[in-house]
Amino acid sequence: MNTRKIGTCLTGIVLGLICAASHATVTEEEFRLLGTTLTPWGTEKAGSPDGSYPAYAGDAKAPPEFDPRKGVWPDLYPDEKPLFSIDAKNMEQHKDKLMEGQMELMRRYPTYRIDVYPTHRDVWFPDYWIKGALANARNPECKTSPDGVGVYGCWNGTPFPIPRNGYEAMWNHALRSNMNAEYVSTGYLVNANGAITLLVQTLTYNEYPYNNPAITPYEGAGQYYQRVHNLNRLPARDVGGQTMLWYPLQFDKMDQRAWSYTPGQRRVRLAPEFAYDTPSAQMGGTMFFDEISIFQGRMDRFAFELKGKQLMYLPYHNWRMHLVRGDPAQLLDPHHYKPEMVRHELRRVWVVEATPYPGVRHMASKKRFYLDEDTWAAIAYEGWDHSNKLFRVMFSNGAINYHNGGFLSFASSMQSYDVSRGQYTALQTQLYPGSYIRMDVPWWSETELAPASMTHRGLR
């Protein structure tokens, strides 16, 4: 795999600095890069020498027709056309910018192709996030636990703008800039024969205590970086079913907390099995719980290695597919998303590889993550089984949050391919009439987020 190694992937000033001891505060020389050659959250501002990858601009503006109350997100670039396409016939000439998973899908399905559009580096972040990222970089208490599993002392900003290792990079993904959100989304399973089955429609509330300046760090709600509640609305047999998950910052000391509610039983139960490589039944079994949002959960079963940066063709700026309503066949082909509905761009990504520790049980023998440099969001992933066969390929169809900054990574849809079975799921789509993504939503009270509250929400 052609990745630029750490130390050569940033500006020349960083050479030799980024490989310093793990968990160390950035040096004065490194800190001066943040806000000059790098953004305050660590993005390399420069584009590629040949101009194919533009310099960072951070200039996105919401289109005039956008109404945040409706939660429908117009496309910023509706008139742009693909620059070129890549499929099985010409993939070899582009293979240095393609995932192994993308090439495998091209080999299997002659109809699978990638339409490449102009790259826009337009994402921006709120002022408090920028200040927080700089404060974290200067704070010697902002660090991971020795094993990388927990994080301490960081708050309200990218924790590690200049990451030393794979754990810090993955924490940048977990603690990326996200706003509280409420959304109605639908998941579909597309079987190997092309049949489309509705899996679940949920009303989701997603909050990020780590991103809230009003919350006391590492106390109460501040012990968690994300808390999410899902209420099933479809299919009829699952109406009123619920799940709730809380993800802690100090994973080295705390477990994630998970609950489920089944209307027929009228009881809330703890669900510790909602973790690691337990398949999510709601997602048709094509996704593990630690593959939610590409990666979610405790990093104690794998060694995470930061491999470097690479320019790759990956899905980005995909508001257009979220404007489709009605028949899912408008978006979903028998073996993959309709190519004309997925916008790809040349993106510079951090590559992180994870391999299991000796004696640890997990379905994956290797995981590879692609973290968008401009947002730190994981936008693609591959997993290999213990026969060294590719079994999972995932893409985020994310789009930037041009309303209040950051990325729509969790609220936007995802493609999850079960390579071994020849089927895939379309997750968190906006296909169903009445779907929306609202970011300006009030915080739930602790009473509303209490497990006991799930009982009255689950009434049919």
DOFI-134689 format. One record per residue: z, x negated, y of N, C-alpha, C in turn; residue in one letter. Coordinates in pm, whole numbers, plus 50000, padded with zeros to 5 digits. Each point is the difference from the previous one (the first is absolute). Example, Ala and Ser with C-alpha at 12.3 -4.5 7.8 and 13.67 -1.06 7.14 Angstrom:
2
507804868149431500005008950119500004991050120A;499285003550105500064991850119500735007750109S;
//
This chain:
460
500004991549881500005008550119500004991150124M;499135002850096499814991450116500915004450114N;501264995749996500915002850110500324987150072T;500145001150131500414988450078501494998049981R;500404987949970501394997349968500885000850124K;501285003149976500955000550109500034986450069I;499995000350133499984987750077498624997450056G;498955004249930498654998950054499495013350049T;500765010749976499495013250033500305004050143C;500914993250067500315003350138499414989450091L;500375000250126499524990050094500514986349961T;499344989750048500354986549961501434996250032G;500595006150101501374996750038500975003149887I;499675010149920500925004249895499954990749879V;498964991849992499864991349883501294992149976L;500485001049878501194992649963501305006950036G;499935010550085501225006850042500335011749910L;498965007149956500225012549930500554997949860I;499924987949950500524997249867501434994750004C;500685002250112501394995850011500865008149905A;501284996749992500905006649906500025015050022A;500125007449892500015014550008501185005050082S;499795011650062501045007250072500474992650127H;499284989750043500404992850120499465007150123A;500754999650111499525005350126498784992050042T;499065006350068498814992850045500424989350100V;499254989150002500274989250094499555004250140T;500404992250101499575002850137498494999250011E;499414990449930498564998450005499305012249939E;500525004949888499455012049938500195012250090E;501195001050058500295011850083499035000950117F;499594988750055499065000250113498635005349960R;499725000049870498735005749954500015015250008L;501195006149986500105014649998499805005350141L;498905007250018499635004950133498934991650066G;499654988749936498914991950055498844999949899T;500004990349907498944999949899500255010549892T;501255004049984500365010949909500545011750082L;499885012049945500695011350062501504998549973T;500855007450071501444999149974500395003349856P;499185007649928500315003349860499244991149902W;499334989550049499474989949912498525000349970G;499255008850064498565000849975499284988550069T;499114993649930499144989850059498995006850092E;500074997150129499155007050097498534996349988K;499724987749967498624995349996499225006849889A;498735001750024499115004849896499474988349919G;498935002549925499404989349921499064991650087S;499814987249967499144991450081498575005350014P;499495006849897498625004950007499875013450070D;501135005750044499955012650073499925012449914G;499944998549868499895011849913501295008049999S;501114993250027501295006750007500514998550143Y;500175011150072500294999150144501434995650029P;500234996350124501354996850046500805012850013A;501334998649993500895011550014499875005750141Y;499935013550008499865006850129501175009250031A;500475007649899501125009150023499725010650103G;498785005450000499555008750108499725014449960D;500545004549887499745013849956500625010150097A;499275010550027500495011050083499685013149930K;500945009250002499775013049936498835007050066A;499115006049922498885007450060500505012150077P;499265004650100500465011050085500335012849923P;499335002549891500195012549926501224999649907E;500664988649989501144998949910501205007950053F;500575008549914501195007750032501054996749894D;501024992150036500994995949899500735011749937P;500075011550069500705011549944499235005949881R;498694999050002499205005349889499994990549880K;500164987250025500044990449890498674997349934G;498915002750072498674996849951499484988350082V;499554989449933499724987250065498494997650008W;499415001950119498564997650014499644985349977P;498784997949959499474986649975499734993050133D;500514987650013499734992350122498554995250008L;499354998649885498664994249998499035008849922Y;499835012550041499225009549918498514996949994P;499484992550097498564997850006499574986749939D;500954992249952499624987249943499365001849862E;499044991249971499305000249872500334987249923K;499875000349868500264987949921499064988550040P;500554988050000499194988150024499194996449877L;500615001949882499344997449873500875005749889F;499485000249879500725005249884500034989649889S;501035001049917500154990849887500165008449873I;499234996949898500145006649871499784989649890D;499835004749877499874990949887498804990650014A;498985004350073498784992050010500184987750089K;500845001050102500124988750093501434994950014N;500905004249909501404996350017500234985049985M;499174993149922500214985749979499894992250131E;499155004250089499854992650125501145002750097Q;500835009949969501155003350086501334997949928H;499994994049881501195000149916501194992650061K;499744990850096501134992950062500815009150092D;499485012150029500715009450085500295013149927K;499924999949869500265011949920501174997849906L;500775010549974501044999749898499355000149862M;500714994649903499535001249863499905014649960E;500945008150049499985014349969498785007050055G;499574996350120498795006150056498784996649915Q;499904987449958498844996149919500045006649863M;501195002049945500105006949872499525014550013E;500375006650108499535013850021498495000350017L;499444989950065498544999650016499324997949866M;500574991649914499414997849868500045012749915R;501105007250009500185012049918499175011750049R;499905001550130499405012050058498894996150098Y;498745001549960498884996350089500035007550133P;500705011550004500065007850123501044994950099T;500864990749956501054995050088499434989250092Y;500235002050128499554990050097500984999550117R;499864989750079500834998150119499105000150122I;500235009250091499285000350128500844992650103D;499444989550058500734991350092499635003350144V;501025003150080499835003950140500504988750091Y;499745000950130500544990050094501534999649993P;500554988250015501454998049999500575002450139T;501095007650006500725002250126501454995649979H;500444990350077501404995549994500745006250119R;500255012849988500415008050116501425005349992D;500724997249892501355005649983500934994250107V;500965008150044501014995250095501375005249955W;501064994350058501365003549960500865003150123F;501015008449983500885003350113500754987650050P;500435000750126500704988650061501264996249923D;500765010349953501244996749930499734992249873Y;498855002849935499674992949877499654985450029W;499294997850108499644986550040501254992050033I;500915006050076501254993350034500834997149874K;500015009649908500754998349877499454988749915G;498664999049991499394989249921500374986450057A;499974998750133500374987350063501484996949979L;500845010550011501434998049977500274995849857A;499305006049903500184996249860499604985449976N;498924995850067499534986249981501024989850050A;500785003750101500984990750057501395001449938R;500195010049918501325003149947500234993149866N;500924990349992500224993249871500595009149893P;500555011550040500565009549903498945009249941E;498815000050055498895007949945499384992049886C;500305003949879499584992349883500085008949877K;499404995149893500155007049872501224994449928T;500445007249898501004994549909499374988049928S;500794991249942499434988049935498915003249898P;500105011549933498985003649900498845007850060D;500045002550132498925007250066500075015049988G;500945005449924500045014249965500545008750114V;500954994750078500565007550111499654993750132G;500185007350108499744994750133501215002750088V;500334990450088501205000650082499674996350145Y;500705006350093499974995650138498755003250079G;499005005949938498745003350069500055014650044C;499305003050110500035014050046498895002650101W;499425012149991499095005450102498814991050032N;499464993449900498824991850023499624992749873G;498804994449998499584992149884501074989649971T;500564999749878501124990949975499594985349998P;498814996949948499604986149981498584997850054F;499844998950133498654998450056499264987849946P;500744989549965499394988449935500664998749862I;499435006649899500665000749868499954986649929P;501094997049927500094987649924499585001849855R;500075012349949499765002149857499585014449976N;499715003249875499525013349966501015011050023G;501284997149982501035010250023500025004150147Y;499954990250089500015003350143498755007950038E;498854996549944498785007550029500135014449950A;500565001949880500145013649947501045008050078M;501034993350052500945007150088499315003950130W;499084991950048499235004150119499225012849971N;499485001249878499325012449961500995011649994H;501124998149933500985010849985500545004550136A;500194990550091500605003050130498955000150110L;498765003649965498945000750101500295011250100R;499314999650111500205010150103499505013549951S;500915009449988499685013649958500845009750081N;499425011150037500725010450072500415011049903M;501075007150034500365011749920498805009349990N;499835005949885498815008349978500355012349916A;499265010650024499995011749914498545002849968E;499725002249873498615002549966499895008849877Y;498925007449995499625007849882498814992949939V;500134996049873498944992649934499875004649855S;498884996749940499695004849865499494988549914T;500424999949874499534990049905499125006249893G;498944993049962499075004649897499824989149895Y;499845004449876499634991149891498535002449966L;499234989149992498615000949957499924993449863V;499815008149896499964995149863498744991949972N;499994993449885498864991649964498715008049991A;500115013049971498805008549994499615005650136N;500714996450105499675004550135500685012850044G;500775006349912500695012450038501114996950100A;500095008450104501004998350105501145009949978I;501224995149992501185008449980500974998150116T;500435011050059501024999050104501334996349935L;500604989450044501294995549946501165006150075L;500034998250131501145004850078499625000250147V;500545010050069499984999950146501454999750047Q;500294991250093501384998550046500085001050152T;501155004850043500424998850139500994988450003L;499664989550072500784987649997500614997150136T;501274996049995500674994550118500314985449969Y;499594991150090500154985749979500674994050122N;501134993349982500664993850114500274985349972E;500114992350108500154985549992501174995750087Y;501225000149945501164996150080499894986050058P;499374990849928499834986350050499254999950132Y;499145009850021499155000350119500635007850116N;501235004449984500625008650102501034992050079N;499744997050128500954992150080501355006950018P;500065013249980501265007250021500944999249881A;499524995249885500834999449878500714986549992I;501245000249956500774987749985499484992249879T;499584987550021499454992349888500984998349885P;499525002649878500724997249877501305008049985Y;500075011250071501125009249983499455014249986E;500635008149916499555013849983498535000549965G;499235008150078498555000849976499334986550017A;500604991050080499444986850024500054990749880G;500595004549890499954992149877498655001349930Q;499175009550046498745003149933498854997650096Y;498904995049945498834998250087499085012149996Y;500115008249894499145011949991500715010549916Q;499885012650047500505011449923498915010850003R;499675004949883498875009449989500405012049915V;499595011850045500265012549928498675007249978H;499745004049876498785007349964500355013849946N;499345010250052500145013949953498665004849949L;499955003849872498745004349941499595013950049N;498725001450034499455012850043498935005249904R;499414991149923499005003249898500144989749889L;499585003549876499535013049950501175009849986P;499665012449966501015010749998501184996849908A;499724993449887501094997249906501024990250056R;499614992150101500884989650054500545003250138D;499715011950051500455003650135501524999150008V;500484993450105501444998650019500584987449939G;499254993049915500474987449945500094989550110G;500944991049985500234990250106500354986449942Q;499704989750077500514986649975500474994350134T;500994991549993500484993050119500364985849960M;499524990450078500264985849971500464992950127L;501014991549983500514991750108499874985449956W;499384991750085499774986149967500884991150087Y;500924992149939500944992050078499414986750047P;500574994850106499644986750047500594989249910L;501255001949960500694989949920499865003449851Q;498774998649953499705003349861500754990749904F;500474988750050500764991149912501395005549971D;500485009550085501325005849982499975014949967K;498935006850040499935014549986498785003849917M;500125010949927498845006049935499345009950094D;498705002549977499415011350069500645012749948Q;500015010250081500595012849959498875010149985R;500015007249891498935009549971500595012649939A;499485011450045500435013049948498775008649974W;500145009149906498955009949976500645013849988S;499205010050032500455013949990498935008249931Y;500395007149895499095008849926500445014450022T;499165008550061500435013750031500495007849879P;499344998249885500395007749882501424996949954G;500464987950027501364996149959501015002050110Q;499525001350124500875001950117501064989250009R;499604987649976500974989350011499324987250050R;500774992350076499564987050049500534989449904V;499174990849960500464989449911499574986550055R;500824989949974499624986450032498824995949912L;499124991850056498804996049927499814984850008A;500884992449936499884985450007498734994749936P;499365008349918498774995549933498824999450096E;500145005150121498914999750097499864985950058F;499674990449918499954986150045499144991849905A;499654988150045499264990249921498735006149940Y;499784998049868498745004449939500125013649931D;500935008250045500025013949952498815007350060T;499125006049919498865007350056500465012450075P;499345002850110500285012150076499205011549940S;500715009749941499325011349937499195007950102A;500525001250121499285007550104498674993750034Q;499874987049976498774992950032499124998249877M;500195008449901499144999849883500194987849911G;501094992750019500274988249920499174987950037G;499225000750108499164988750040500694991350104T;501285001650015500724992550103501454998649960M;500544987850012501424997749975500795002550129F;501315001849982500825002350118500044987850092F;499874987949945499994988450089498624997450059D;499035008849973498694999150063499845010150113E;501035007750028499965009150114499784991850126I;499095004450084499674992750123499584985649968S;499314997949885499554987249947501164992249937I;501094998350075501224994849938501195006350067F;500975004049918501235006050051501124997249900Q;501134995450049501144998249911500564985950000G;500764997149897500724987349989499084989049946R;500124988150058499154988749961500734990449906M;500715005249903500814991349914499364996849867D;498875006149966499394997549870498824990550008R;499584996650121498824991550017500304988650096F;499304988849980499974989350098498805002450091A;500225001350129498945002950096499584987250070F;498734996649986499484987550055498975003150109E;500194993950116499075001650111498864990149980L;498785005349978498874991649964499214995050120K;500025007450109499214996350117499295012050057G;499014997550085499235010850063498564999649951K;499365011850010498635001049956499325011250078Q;498734998250032499185010750059499415008249886L;500215013450005499575008649891499495013250055M;499155006649922499505013250034500935010549939Y;500735007150085501005009549952499985012750084L;500495011249944500025012650077500844998850126P;499485005650109500724999450128499425010450094Y;500825004950092499585009750101499395012549937H;500705005549902499455011249923500525013650046N;499885002750130500365013450047499015010549948W;498744996049987498955009849969500295007749872R;500464993249895500245007149875501175009850012M;500884997750097501135009150018499625012650077H;498785000450050499535012050071499315009849905L;499774995849875499345008749902501005010449950V;499605012549996500855010849951499225008549899R;500715004449897499375009249905499754993749865G;498785001049952499634995549866500234985049986D;500854995649905500244985749983498764992249960P;498995006949944498764993149963499264994650121A;500405004150121499434994250121500384985250015Q;501124996449939500534986450013499994992449869L;500135007049888500254993749871498805001149907L;499444988649964498954999449899500644998749862D;499215001249892500594999749866500844987649968P;499634988250051500724987949961500664992650117H;499795004850121500524993150117499795008850124H;500604996150110499755007050126498514999150033Y;499485010150069498614999450045499844988050093K;499094990849971499884987850081499755002750148P;499235010450029499695002850141501195005250078E;501105003549930501195005350067501054989350026M;499784987849949501004989350013499454989050089V;500674997750109499614989450093500704987049958R;499224989349982500534986649974499704991150120H;500894990550022499794990150104500364986249946E;499494989750066500464986649971501394998550061L;501014997449914501384998850046500594986649954R;500854994350082500714987949958501355004449945R;500254995949878501205004749930500804988349946V;501305001949994500874991149924499935004149853W;499924990349912499955002749856501334995649939V;500635009349928501264997349932499805002949851V;500374990549914499945002349856501415000549943E;500205009249908501325001749938499864998749849A;500854991749940500034998449855501435002549952T;500175006749886501355003749956500824987849960P;501305001250023500924989649956500075000249846Y;500334988749938500134999749853501035010149951P;499645007349896500925009549940500095013450068G;499255001750110500045012650075498935009449946V;500355012649985499055009949950499275006950114R;498685000149992499175007550093498615000949940H;499295010950028498665001849946499014989750054M;500274994850119499064990750064500384985749968A;499004991849968500224985649982499684992550128S;499285006650091499704994150130499635011150097K;500454998650124499625009250106499434991850115K;499035005550066499454993350117499915010150115R;500604996450112500075008850117499204993950115F;499405009050078499234995950118500625006750121Y;500644992050087500725005150115499164998050126L;499705010950067499214999350123500714991450103D;499314989850049500624990650094500465006950128E;499225009650049500305005950131501185009749996D;500335005649883501065010149993501084996749899T;499764990649910500884996649887500025010949892W;499205010350013499945010349897499194995049880A;500495002549879499224997249879498885010449993A;498754995349996498875009350001499214999549870I;500364991149908499344999849869500884992549901A;499715002549871500864994449894499265000349868Y;500284989849916499494999549863501154996749906E;499955005749879500994997049899499354996949867G;500534989749931499504996149868501085002449895W;499585004049879500975002449893500274987049924D;500755000949892500394988149926498904994849907H;498875006749997498814994649935499074993750103S;500514998750122499254994450113498795008550035N;500135013149976498935009350037500425007750125K;499045001650087500245007750122500255014649963L;501155005450038500295013949967500175008850124F;500214994150116500225008050120499284993950120R;499325008550076499414996250128500385010950100V;500584996150113500445009850099499524995850139M;499675010350080499644998050139500745010050087F;500464995450113500475009250103498815003850087S;499855012950026498965004750091500575001250141N;500894991250034500775001250123499154998950125G;500555004950106499424998950132501124996950097A;499674994050111501054996250093500535012450074I;501224999050043500655010650078499714997250147N;498945005950053499634997450139500845008250098Y;500905008549947500825008450087501264992750047H;500814995149905501214993050041500184986649929N;498904994349952499994986349955500304998249853G;499374989949940500244997049861498875004949910G;500385003749877499035003249896500405013149934F;499025007949959500295012549928500054997549850L;500574988849961499854995449862500625009349897S;501205005350026500645008149898499495014350003F;499665004950118499565013850013498535001949969A;499244989249987498575001349974499724998249852S;498795003349959499735001149857499794986449933S;500065000349867499834988049920499135003249879M;499304989649953499245000849876500734991649896Q;500285005849883500664992649893499165001449873S;499424988949956499105000149885500734994949876Y;499995008249896500504996049869498794994649924D;499824986950006498774993949950499875001949849V;501104998949928499935000849854499585013949952S;500395010550072499675013749960498775005550070R;499504992950099498805004750070500245012150088G;501225001750048500295011350089500684994850126Q;500095008850100500664995950124500665011950067Y;500934996750090500645010450079499704997750147T;499855011150070499895000050145501335005150053A;500754991550065501385002950036500125002950148L;500865009550034500345003250139498755002950084Q;499065007349942498815003550076500295011450097T;499135001550096500085010950097498965010849970Q;499565000749874498905009049963500365014750013L;501235003449965500375014149991500115006250139Y;499465012050022500135006650131501475000850042P;500244997250125501365000350052500724986749993G;499334989749948500614986849994500114993950140S;500974991250018500184993350129500874987649983Y;499964991450100500894988450010500575000050142I;501265003350013500655000150131500994988450007R;499904992250107500864988450015501165002450096M;499865009450092501085002950095500905010849943D;500814996449902500875009849936501454995850021V;500905009550014501414996650021500634994449874P;501054992150021500764994849887500795011049933W;500024999949869500885009249928501444995250014W;500905009550000501424996549999500404995149861S;501174993849991500484995549870500265011849907E;500355011450057500195012149919498685004449939T;498934999750080498695004149950499504990649892E;500394987250009499564990249900500954998949882L;501095007450000500934999449889499375006149875A;500254994549883499435005649876500325014849982P;501175004550045500365014249983499055009250074A;499364994850107499085008550077498735003149923S;499724992449894498785002449923500045013549930M;501185004949970500125012649927499435011750080T;500375001050128499495011650076498554998150042H;499504987650008498584998150031499125003449880R;500574999849881499205002149880499845014549960G;500505009550080499855014149966498545004050010L;499525007249898498585004250000499855012950081R;
//
